Amino acid sequence: MTKTAAGKKQRQKIKPEHLAPKIAEGLTQGATIEEAAREFPTKKRSQGFGHLAHPGSAPVMVAEENETIIHEPNTGRRMRDVNITRPPQHVAEIKDGYRCLECGERFETAWPEMCPVCCFAVSDMQSLRFAAEFEGEKHLGPTKPITQFLNELEERELRRTFDQKIIEGKSPMKGLR
């Protein structure tokens, strides 16, 4: 918001070209609340989370607060980070490039250049971030230190090299396996 000469606050116009494509598509500016409600009606929901549970369906994700504090650079907001547990099918889709790791958007084709909703660089970053930030169905996010990830990779490589030496008969402990 900006202040006018009279000191009143005035809203700044949002430029659609600065938004992700799907968000820009749904942007409405200048309409009153009543006009927007008539054009895009929503169902009234009760308080609480009961509306998320449908008989026979599983939750899309479960978020558990962790001890890490995140500082959002654009707004200056500080908040606690969360670990997100997703259904196995969603995790498989994220791993295979059919779902965005950042916002959970489902894609028609695998590995798009960027997510049309949140603009995450799927083709460039998702496979590396998936390997570094997921443990099973739990997305730990950047709270899992990169050093821990690199140590895990090094341990796997050492184990693979050791197993290969045993198979080739080059290990002094070849009789153990």
N, C-alpha and C positions, 0 to 999 in steps of 0.2 A: 504494500500500500504506500501511496505517496500523499503528501499534504499539499492542498491547494493554497492559493494566496490567502484565503479566508481562514485557513487553519484546519479545515475539515479533511478527513481522510478520504481518498479516492482510490478505487481499485485499478490496478494496472491491467491492461489487456494481455492475455496470454497469446503467444504466437504459436499457432498450430505446427509450424515447421520445426519448432523446438521440442515437440513431443514425439513419443513413439507412435507409429502409424495407427494402431488400433485405438489408442487413447485419443489422438487427434480426431479420428473418425467420430467419436462420441462426444466431443467437446461442444458445449452450448454456451455462448456468451451473450450477455445482454438480455436474456429472457428472465422473466420474473419466476419466482418459485412455483406459482400456480401454473404458468404456461409450461414449465418443464415437467411438472407433475402430470399435467394432462397428456403431454406428448410421450412421456416415458413413465407410465404408472408402475408402482412397485407394490408388492404385497406387504401388508402390515404384519409384523412379526411380534411375538410376545417377547418379554424380557428374558434374558438368560440364553442358554445354548440348546434348548429343547428343539428348536427349528433345524438344528444340524443333524439330528438323529432321525433317519428314515428307517422304517422297518426293513430288515434284511440288508442294510447297507453298512459299509465300514466307513470310519472317518477318513477324510482325505489326508490329514496329517495330525500329529500330536506334537505340541510344542512344550518343551520343558525348560524352564529358566536355568541358566548356569551362572557362574560367578564373574564372567567377563563383562566389562563395561565397554560399550561401543560409543564412540563420539562421531556423530553424523556431521561431516564437514560443511555441508551446504546450509544447514539450519543451526548448527551448534548444539543440537539436542544430544543429551547423554541418556543412554538406556542400557538395560541388561540384555545380553545376547541370549539366544535360545538354541537348544539342540532340537532338531525337527526329525521326528520319526514318520516315515511314509510307508504306504502299503508296498509290498514286494513288486507289484506290477508297475507302480510309478517309479520305483528305484531302477527297475530294468529298463523302462523307457528313458529315464535320464541317462543311464549308462550307454544306451544304444543311440542317443541323440534325438529321440522323438518327444522329449519333454524338457522344458527349461529348468536348469538347476536353480536359478535365482527365483523365479516367480511361479513355476509349476505349469506354465502354459503348455498345452499339447500341440505338437506340430504335425502337419499332414505328411511332410517328408523329413527324413532324418538329416541332422546336422545343417540347419539353415545357417547362413552367415551371421544373422543376429535375430534375437527374439523380437517379434513384432509388438510385444506388449511392454517389455522392460528394457529393450535394446541391449541385452547382455550378448557378448560376442561368443555365441554358441560354438561355431566351427573352430575358433581359435583357442578358447579357454576351457570349455566344458570338460573334456576328457581329463585334462590335468587337474582341474579343481575337483572333479569327482574322485579321482584316485587319492588326492590329498585330504579331502574333507569328509568322506563317507566311511563309516564302519558298519557294514551290513546295511540295515534299513535306516540307520540313524545318520542324519546330516549334522556333523559337528561344526561345520562352517570353519571360518579361519581361526577358531579357538584352538584347533589342533596345530601345534607348532610345526612349521615346515621342517625343522631339524628332526622331529619325531618321524615325519613322513620319509625324509631322506635316509634316516637310520633304518627304517623298515625296508626300504628298497635295497640298501646295502646288505642287510641281513638275508633277504631273499636271494640276492645274487651270490653271496657266499655259500648259502645252502645249495643253490643250483650247481655251482662249481664243484662243491664237495661231492654231491650226488653223481655228477658227471665223471669225476675221477674214480669213484668206486665202480661205476658201470664199465669204465675203460680199463679197470684193473691197475690203475696207477697209484692207488692209495695204499699206504702201509697197513691200513686197517681193513683191507678188502674182505677179510674173512668175517667181519662183523655183520655184514648185511646179506 
